[in-house]
Amino acid sequence: MDYEVVIGLEIHVELDTESKMFCGCSTKFFSEEPNIFTCPVCLGMPGSLPVPNEKAIEYTVKIGLALNSKIASFTKFDRKNYFYPDMPKDYQISQYDLPICEGGSMDVEVNGFTRKISITRVHLEEDTGKLIHIGESGRIGGADYSLVDFNRAGVPLVEIVTEPDIRTPDEAKAFAQKLKNIIEHLGVSDCDMEKGSFRCDANISLRPKGAKEHGTKSEVKNMNSFRAIQKALIYEIERQRELLETGERVVQETRHWDAANNITMSLRSKEEAHDYRYFPEPDLVSMELSREWIEDLKKTLPELPDARKKRFMEIYKLSVYDVEFLTSSKAMGDYFEECTKSYSDAKKISNLMMGELSMHLNAANLKIEESAVTPKHLVQLLKLIDDGQISGKMAKDVFKEVFETGKLPKIIVEEKGLFQISDEGEIVRIVDMVLEENQKAVEEYKSGKGRTLGFLVGQVMKLTKGSANPQLVNKILKKKLS
């Protein structure tokens, strides 16, 4: 039987506020000691009362506006009850039937086709603590014991829930990547997946092609990279297909992505909304968001990725391929635009960023903002090439050292004496030597074997240890041989 894949995503984004959602504890706890950024409110001590973080509400509205959601004029917080050690008060303050943002959509492009993915809701809640399971499995099942760190408990957390409109793992990956890019441009979160600031869960089911009813879904968790989202969903599609084709039943459950073994594993039965016994949070009043306040926030929205992409194509006359790369993250786009302030050839900047810079960043597993190669370094290297002081081949070696040391290209060139030979008289002298020593190659060239020219160019470059200007060498050789 031919099956249709149905996927919906739940993406959690920690907001980059100075303090937690309902108390004054700092959110800047990463790499700090466990359990030191806590207070009676986020630890759920008796008698403590929450106070909403206005900046977190503002950031949530901005996300909703960027996703074309309807912003509620009346909203409230709800109590989500569950007994799990990552929340010391045994409930989480979240939103249920009246979220801050409802509806909306986002277009994603995969393999040249654009799909509109609808948004169900964007709501605000508090994050949970972090559990560390000690044991061989690294999971609660089979752990010898577990440790809990409440530094993260209470951090403002936005949940973006999609409709089950996604049909392939590639679409899911593209949606998550674009959403992350939008939120980075808004400046409301660092979206660092390694730190858990941007987390994705997926609900996935299969149904016979043409069927209207959804199949039984599994929720997949622990996907901490875009590649993991793609691989986990590919695995889960095959797992469910195999069950259905052998007449077995897909169980509604939450599954854990095991990246080490590239499989999903059963974690627990999947909860429904009624399992959490939602009711209005009694310690917080409802909120009214005025139209004027929302309109004022709309005016403060920055340029978003799609608009930036369009502008790059219009102003810099770059291809869609180049622009897709340059706007793939806010940091990448900012880096490119900083380069254009002191160097006018946008295409050369783009080529160097997509080539050497991207290659070295990937090899070192670094983000562009972590690179020692600043826009100043990159522009100086391009100017050295333009001025004929170094060749393209030399530039690759210089770039490698710039990346490793952070030294300016000009300093590296001077220290190593790498300046390109562009003196025509000197190159003529070396070309004459090469022609004299390679008479057979000269005769072959004159008899019509044009590729022999490459051999002669190589001999000149060998004698000059790669420092001769290759364009000038080609020009002089052709003139001599004609």
N, C-alpha and C positions, 0 to 999 in steps of 0.2 A: 504494500500500500504506500502511496505517496503522501507524505506528511507536510504540514505547514508549521513552521516554527513561530511561536508567539512569545515575545520577550517584553517585559516592562522593567525599568530601572528605578532604584531608590538610591539617590546620591546624597550623602551627608557631607556638609561643608562647615568646618569650624570657622567662625567669624573672627577677624583680626581686631578685636576690641582690647582695650587695656585691662578691663576687669571682667569677671564672670557674668553670667546671665542674671543672677538674682542676688549677688553679693559683691563685695568690694575686693575679693581676692584677685591677685594678678593672674593673667593668662600666659605670662612669659616664663613657663616652667620647664620647657624642653631642656633635657640634659641636666636638670637640677635634681636634688635629692628627692626621693618619694615623700609624699604626704606632708610637705611643708607649706604648700599654698592652699590651705584649708581654713575654714572657720565654722562656727556653729550652724550657719545657714546652709552651706554646701555639704556639711556632714549630717544635716537633718537632726540637729539637737532639739530637744523639746523646748518650746517657747520661742524659737527663732522664726523670723518672718522674712519672706523673700520680697525684694524690690526689683522691678523689671529694669533692664539696661536699655535706655532709650536709643543708644547708638546701634545696638543689635537690631532693634525694630526698624530703624532707618535703613540699615544695610539689607535687611530682608526685603523691604519695599523696593529698594534699588534692583535687587535680583529679579523680583517679580516684574518690574517695569522693563528690564532688559529682555525678559522672556515673553513679553506681551500678555502678561497675566492681568486679571481683574483684581484691583486692590480693594480689599474690604473696607467699608467705612465703619463697620462694627466688628470687633473680634475679641476673642477671649483665650485664656489658657485653661488647659484641662489636666487632670491628674490621671496618669497612666500607671496602673497598679501592677507591679510584678515583683517577685521575690528572687532576687539574684544579688550576689555580693558586690557587684560593681556600683550599686546605688545604696548608700547606707540607710536612707530613709524608707526603702522598700517601695518607692514610687518615683516616677520621673514627671517633671512638669513639662507638658507638651501641648499640642493643639489637636483637636479632633474634628468637630463638625463646623467650626467657624475659623478656618485658617486665615492668615494675613493675605495670602494670594491664592487665587483659584484660576484654573484654565491657563491658556497660553500655548505657545508652540515654538519649535525651533527647526529650521531646515538643516539637514545634513546631506553632504554629497559623498557618495561611495561609487567608485568605478564609473564616474561620469554621469551618474543618475542622482537627482535630488529627491529626497524624501522629507515630508513634513512630519515631525514627531510631536504629538500633542502632549501638553503638560496637564496633569491632573490637579496638582496643588503644590504650593511652596509654603511650608510652615516652619515655625520657630520653636525650638525646645532647648533643653539643657543636655550637654553630653554626659556620658557615664564615666566612671573610673576605668582604670586599665588593669586587667587581670594578667598575671604572668604565671603560666602553668609550668611547674618544675617537674621534669621527667623526660623520658626518651621521646614521647610523642609530641611534646610541646602543646598539647591540647588538654582540655579538661578531662576528657576520657583517657584514662591511663596515667594521669599525672600523680606523682607522689604527694604533692601538696601544691597549693596556689598562693600567690602573693597578690596583694591589691594596692594600687597607688591611686589615691583620690585627688591628686593634683589636677587631673583633667575633668573630674566630676564638677558639673556646673558651668563649663565653658559654653558660650552661645553656639548653637548648632542649627543650621538650616537644613531641612530635608526637602529635596526636589524629587517629586514622584511623577513618572511618566505614565501615559496610557500604554496599554499593551500593543503599541503600534510598530515595534521593532521586529524585523523578520530575520535578521542574520547577525552573527557575532561581529562582522565587520561594521554593521550599522551601529551596534551597541558601543563598540570601541570609538567610532567617529563621533557619536553623540557625547560620550563622556569627555573626549578630547576637546570638542568645541565648547562644551559647557565650562570646562576648566579655564579655557582661554578667555571666555566672556567674563567670568568671575575675577580672573586676574586683572583684566582691563578695568573692571569696576573698582578695584583696589580694596575689596572688602574681606579678602582672605589670601594667604600665601599659597593655598592649594597644594601644600607639600604632601605628596602621597606617602613619602617615607616616614614622615612624622604623624601621619594619620589625619591631616587637615582636610583631605579630600578622599572620601571612601565610597565605594560603590557596591551595592548588593543588586542581584538580578533575580527576578521571578521568571521562570521559563517553563513552557509546556509545549507539547506537540498535539496537533489535531489533524484528522484526515483532511486532505485538500478539499475545499468547498464547504466544509462544516462551519457552522456559526458558533456553536458552543465551544468554550475553551476546554482544553484537556486539564488533567490534574497537574498542578504546578509544583515545582521545587524552587526553593529560594537558595541561591548560592552566595556564600559570604567569603570573606578573607581574600578578596581580589585586590592586591595592593599595587597594581600597575595596569596600564592599558593593555599590555601584552597578556597579562594574567586574565583580564576580562574576556579577551578574545579566546584564549586557550581553554578557559574553564567552560565557556558556553559551547565551544566545539565538542568538548568531552561530554558535557551533559546532554547535548542533542543526540549523540551516538548512544549514550547509556539508555536514554528514554526510548529511542527508536528500537533498540535491541529488546527491551522489555515488552514493548507493544507488539513487535513482530513475533515474539514467542508466546504471546497470549497472556503474559504476566501483567500485573497492575502497577502503575506508577503511584507511589505513596506520596502524599502531601507532607513535605518535611523541609527542614532547613539543612543544607549541606555545606560542608567546609571544603574550600579549594586547597588541596595539598600540592603546592608548587614543586616540592622536591620530587614527587612521584607522578605529577601531571594527572591527578585524578580528583574527583569530588568524593567526599566521605560523609556518611550520615552523621548529623550532629544532634538533632532533636526533632520532635514533631512540630509542624508549623502552626503557630498561634494565629487565631483570628481576632478581630477587634473586640469581640465580646469577652475574650479571655482576659483582657486587660481591665475590664470594668471601668471604662472612662467615666468621669463625671467632672463638672466645672471645678476648677481649682478654688477651694474656699478661702485661701489666704491672699488671693489677688482679685482686684476688681476688673470688670470688662473694660475694653478700650475703644474709643472712637478716634478714627483717623480722618482728619478734615481734608476735604478736596483741595483746599489751598495749600496745605502742607505737602500733599502728594504731588501737586503740580510744581511746587518749588523744588522738590527732590528731582523730578523729571528733568528740570532745567539744568541740574548739576551733573547729569549723566555724562561720562566721557565718551570719546569716540570708541565704538565697539569694533570687534574684529572684521565683520563684513564691510562696514564703512571704511575701515582702514585699508582693507584689501582693494576696494574700489579706488580709493585715493592713490594708493601706490601705483596702480596700473595707469591711472590718468596722468599723474605728475611725473613719474619716473620712467614711463613707457616700458615697463617690464612685462614678461610673459606671465600667464596664469600660474605656470609651474614655479617660477621664481617667487611670485607674490604669495603663493600658498605656503612656501617655506618661510619667507620673511615675516609672515603674520601668524605663524604657528604658535607663538607665545608672545606675551606682552614684552618680555625681556628681549626677545629676538628682534621685534619691530623697533624697540627703543634703541637698540645697539645699531641697527642699520641707519636709522634717522640721524643718530649722533655722528656717524661716519660721513653722511651726506653734507653735514654742515661745513666740512673742511675739504671735501673731495667731490667733484661734480659728476664723475662717471659712475652712475648707480649700478650699471650692469657689471662693471669690474668689481665693485664692492660685493654685489650679490654672488658672483662667481667664487670669490675668495671665501665668503662665508659658507656657501654650500659645499665647497671643496675642502680645502685644508683645515679651516676652522671646525667644520662639522666633523670631519674625520678624527681630528685630535680630541675633540670633546667626547665623542662616542667611545673612543679607545680608553679615555681616562674616566669615563662615566661621570662627567661633570656637566653642570648647566652652564649656559653662556655667561650668566652673571658671576659664576665662580672662576671663570677663565682669567689667566694672567694676561691674555691678549686683549687689551682694551681697544676701543675705537681709535685712539691715538696711535697705538702700535700698528693696527691694520692699515690705516691711511698712510703712515710713514713708509710702510713696506711697499704699498702701491706706487708712491711717489718715487721711490728708489728704482723701481722697475721702469716707470715712465721716463725717468731722467737717463736711462741707459746705464745706471751705475751697477745694477745686478741683472742677471738673466732670470727667466722664469724658473729654470732649474735651480739656480742658486737660491731663489726666493723660497723654495720648498725647504731647503736646509736651514735657512735663516728663520723661517716661520717655526720650525720644530724647536729651535733653541729659544726663540721668543716665548713659545708656549711653556717650555720647561723652566725658564729662568726669570721671565718677566722683564728682561732687558729690552731696551728700545732697539729696533732693527738696525738703525744707523750705527749704534755703538758696537753691535755684533759684527757688522760688516767691517768697521774700522779695526777692531781687535784682531780679526782673522784675516785681514787683507783680502777680502773677497770681492773687491771692486772689479767690475766687468771691463774687459779691454774693448774700448770703442774707438781707439785711435786707428784711422783707416790705413795709415802708413805701416803701422805695426802688423795689422792683420794681413795686408798685401804681402809683406815680407814672409809671414808664416805660410800663407796660401801658396806662394811660389815654391817654398821648400816642399810642401806636401805634393804639389803637382810634379816636381822634379823627381821625387822618390816613388811616385805611383803612376808611371807612364802607361802601364797596362790598363789601369782604371780610366785614365784620360782617353785612351783609344776606344775603350768600350763605350764611354759616354758619347763620344763623337760618332760612333757607329749606330747610335740610337738607343742604347741602354740607359734611359734616364734615371733609373733608380741608383745608378752608380754615384750620382751626386750625393746621395745620403751617406755613402761610404766616405767620400772625400770630406764632407762636412764633419763627420765623426773623427777623422784623422786630425783635422784642425783643432777640434774641441779637445782631443786627447793631448795634443802638444801644449795647449794653453791651460790644461787641467780644468776645462769647462768654463773658463773665465772670458772667452771671446764672445762678443755680441753675435748670436746666431743669425740674426737677420742680416747683419753686415757681412758675415762670412758667406751666406748664401748669395748675396748680391755680387760680391767680388768674384766668387767662384764661377758663377754663371757668365759674368763679363769676360773673365779670363778664358773660359772654355769655348766661348762663342768666337 
